[in-house]
Amino acid sequence: MIEYKLGVMEMKFADLMWDNEPISSGNLVKLCEQELGWKKSTTYTMLRRLCQRNIFKNQDGFVASILSKQEFHALQSEKFIEETFDGSLPKFLAAFSTRKKLTDKEIDELEKLICRNRG
């Protein structure tokens, strides 16, 4: 099973790649040195880790995403709801709305989403 949970530094690294893709691996090393203070070996270790999770690919000296940032977050959300609320979106929304009142705009957006996805 592929792990779609990222630590803080993995997420910062992933954001850098999503914001700059496609990027040559050499330029990625320079960017990580500037933005994160990493050495080349750290960058390649982190890159290999995220490539093994099938989030990014390093092909012909260029790094690009396999999953877009939006797809990645959608998978994280699905996994969270599956593990925490037995896969029930209504249970999640009920729990969410007990602590945070939904605005009229949020309710309208949810109603539109439901209508778009109805049979």
Buried (B, 14 or more C-beta within 10 A) or exposed (E): EEEBEBEEEBEBBBEBBBEBBEBEBEBBBEBBBEEBEBEBEBBBEBBEBBBEBEBBBBEEEBBEBEBEBEEBEEBEEEBEBEEEBEEEEEEBBEEEEEEEEEEEEEEEEEEEEEEEEEE
